[in-house]
Amino acid sequence: MTSPSMAPAPAGPAPSRTPGPAPHDELAWHRIDDDACRTFQGSLELVGRRWSSGILLAIARGAHRFSEIVASVAGLSDRLLSQRLKELELAGLVERTVIATTPVQVRYALTPRGADLMRSLQPLVAWSHRWDEPSPG
């Protein structure tokens, strides 16, 4: 069963950048207990770690090799990519596959859990578009 927060956003015009109430149950936060909050905090810290969300987005958009991911995320070093990929793999968000060729190929893909996370982040992205100030031009 899919919870309302996990459902895909309805198709239609892009969200307004004008701050306003979210189109869902505004009192839903009253039902979050301390254990759920701690679990969520750990997940948010993993995704919020520098470069993690960019790496997940690059993989979701089709970058599957190390060099493709580095090229897709501006400013990301090889060392940090290697470190974050290990963390994301340990968290069950990214799967690493070694292909026995010459030279050996390593490919990365989102796991079902990682793909579900990317879908779940869509409401947060919409929220940031509603509330973040546009950059001065």
Salt bridges, closest charged atoms under 4 A:
ASP25 OD2 - ARG31 NH2 2.87
ASP35 OD1 - ARG38 NH2 2.60
GLU87 OE1 - ARG49 NH1 3.44
GLU87 OE1 - ARG84 NH1 3.33
ASP116 OD1 - ARG119 NH2 3.71
